[in-house]
Amino acid sequence: MKRTLIALALVAILPISAQASELSYSFVEANYASLDGDYDGWGLRGSIAFNENFYGTASYSNFDVLGFDVGYTDIGLGYHHAISDKADFLTEVAYLNADALGTNIDGYRISAGVRGQLSDNFEGLVKANYQDASSGGGSGDFSGTLGGHFKFNETWGITGEVEFADSDTAYLIGLRARF
């Protein structure tokens, strides 16, 4: 949690030099992911803007954990609002489902953060997350997400994210097409 607060403070003081209106909430992405550096996987995710402020999200990831496939689905709704002409505040709620060895675990995720243009070709993202996907009614987990998106042109770019929690750290690198 301390890392999340430090990351939020760093983003607040970084110079942001382009318009938040340049941020696209409509994209598709293919990515490689790693969980704690031990379990590798792949994923697909996307987002589509419904109007000026609302967007939908969906993702699917598949990890090889000790020779078993573990599938993870996340379907949500997001809201963004300009906090300046250079950055957006965003919130998201999502339904989660994990499938491992024929066992389905359902849950939810709530996120809030800031996304903004740091230069003409680079945007940053900082989010605080709470998710509860425990089948036994246990408590959820807080995490923080730091991300970036380097844009080659108006359509193509590379994304990278790190999500860290008390128990796990997930790394992601992907190829994104914006539309």
C-alpha positions in Angstrom: 0.0 0.0 0.0 2.9 2.3 0.7 4.2 1.8 -2.8 0.8 2.8 -4.2 0.9 6.1 -2.3 4.4 6.8 -3.4 3.5 6.1 -7.0 0.4 8.4 -6.9 2.6 11.2 -5.5 5.2 10.7 -8.2 2.6 10.9 -11.0 1.1 14.0 -9.4 4.4 15.9 -9.6 5.5 14.6 -13.1 5.2 17.1 -15.9 2.3 16.2 -18.2 2.6 17.8 -21.6 -0.3 16.8 -23.9 -4.1 16.9 -23.9 -6.0 14.2 -22.0 -8.4 14.2 -24.9 -5.7 12.4 -26.8 -6.2 9.4 -24.5 -8.1 6.6 -26.2 -10.5 4.4 -24.3 -11.0 2.1 -27.3 -8.3 -0.4 -28.0 -7.4 -4.1 -28.3 -4.2 -5.6 -27.0 -2.3 -8.9 -27.0 0.2 -9.4 -24.2 2.7 -11.6 -22.4 2.3 -11.8 -18.6 4.3 -13.1 -15.7 3.2 -13.7 -12.2 6.1 -13.4 -9.6 8.5 -14.3 -12.4 7.5 -17.9 -11.9 4.4 -18.4 -14.0 4.2 -17.2 -17.6 1.1 -16.6 -19.6 -0.6 -14.7 -22.4 -3.6 -12.5 -22.5 -6.0 -10.5 -24.6 -7.7 -7.4 -23.4 -9.7 -4.5 -24.8 -11.7 -1.5 -24.0 -14.4 0.4 -25.9 -15.7 3.9 -25.2 -19.5 4.1 -25.0 -19.6 7.9 -24.9 -17.5 10.8 -23.7 -17.1 9.4 -20.1 -18.0 5.7 -20.0 -16.2 2.7 -21.3 -16.3 -1.1 -21.1 -13.4 -3.4 -20.4 -12.7 -7.1 -21.0 -9.7 -9.3 -20.6 -8.7 -12.9 -20.6 -5.4 -14.3 -19.4 -4.1 -17.9 -19.4 -1.2 -19.0 -17.2 0.7 -22.2 -17.0 0.9 -23.0 -13.2 2.9 -26.2 -12.5 1.7 -27.7 -15.8 -1.9 -26.7 -15.4 -3.8 -24.1 -17.3 -5.3 -21.3 -15.2 -7.8 -19.0 -17.0 -8.7 -15.6 -15.7 -11.5 -13.4 -17.0 -12.3 -9.7 -16.1 -15.3 -7.9 -17.5 -16.0 -4.4 -16.3 -17.3 -0.9 -16.7 -15.2 2.3 -16.3 -15.8 6.0 -15.9 -13.3 8.7 -16.6 -13.4 12.5 -16.0 -10.8 15.1 -17.0 -9.1 16.5 -13.9 -7.1 18.9 -16.1 -6.6 19.3 -19.8 -3.7 16.8 -19.4 -5.0 14.0 -17.2 -8.1 11.9 -16.4 -9.4 10.5 -13.1 -10.8 7.0 -13.7 -12.8 4.5 -11.8 -13.7 0.9 -12.7 -15.8 -2.0 -11.4 -15.4 -5.5 -12.8 -16.6 -9.0 -12.5 -13.8 -11.6 -12.1 -13.7 -15.3 -12.8 -10.8 -17.7 -12.4 -10.9 -21.3 -13.7 -8.3 -23.8 -12.5 -8.6 -27.6 -12.5 -12.4 -27.3 -13.2 -12.9 -25.0 -10.2 -14.6 -21.7 -10.9 -14.0 -18.8 -8.5 -16.0 -15.6 -8.9 -15.3 -12.2 -7.5 -15.1 -8.5 -8.2 -12.6 -5.7 -8.6 -12.9 -2.0 -7.9 -10.2 0.4 -9.1 -9.5 4.2 -9.0 -6.6 6.1 -10.5 -5.1 8.7 -12.8 -4.2 8.4 -16.5 -2.4 11.1 -18.4 -0.2 12.1 -21.3 3.4 12.5 -20.2 4.6 13.4 -23.7 3.3 13.3 -27.2 4.1 9.6 -27.4 3.9 8.4 -23.9 1.1 8.1 -21.3 1.2 6.9 -17.8 -1.3 5.1 -15.5 -1.5 4.7 -11.7 -4.4 2.8 -10.1 -5.3 1.5 -6.6 -7.2 -1.7 -6.8 -9.3 -3.8 -4.4 -10.4 -7.3 -5.5 -12.1 -10.1 -3.8 -12.2 -13.4 -5.7 -12.1 -15.8 -2.7 -14.5 -18.7 -2.9 -14.5 -19.2 0.9 -15.8 -15.8 1.8 -12.4 -14.6 2.9 -11.1 -11.0 2.7 -10.0 -9.3 -0.4 -6.7 -7.9 -1.4 -5.4 -4.4 -2.2 -3.0 -3.8 -5.0 -1.4 -1.0 -7.0 -0.9 -0.8 -10.7 1.8 1.3 -12.5 1.6 1.4 -16.3 2.8 3.1 -19.4 1.9 3.1 -23.1 4.5 4.2 -25.7 2.7 5.1 -29.0 4.5 4.5 -32.3 1.7 6.3 -34.2 -2.0 7.0 -33.8 -2.8 3.3 -33.9 0.0 1.1 -32.6 1.9 1.1 -29.3 3.6 -1.0 -26.7 2.2 -1.2 -23.1 3.7 -2.3 -19.9 2.3 -2.7 -16.4 3.3 -3.9 -13.0 0.6 -4.8 -10.5 1.9 -5.3 -7.0 0.2 -6.7 -3.9 1.3 -8.1 -0.6 1.5 -11.6 -1.9 2.1 -11.3 -5.7 3.6 -9.2 -8.4 2.3 -9.4 -11.9 4.2 -8.0 -15.0 2.7 -7.4 -18.4 4.0 -6.2 -21.7 1.8 -6.0 -24.8 1.1 -4.7 -28.2 -1.9 -2.3 -28.4 -4.0 -1.1 -31.4 -6.1 2.0 -30.6 -9.1 3.0 -32.6 
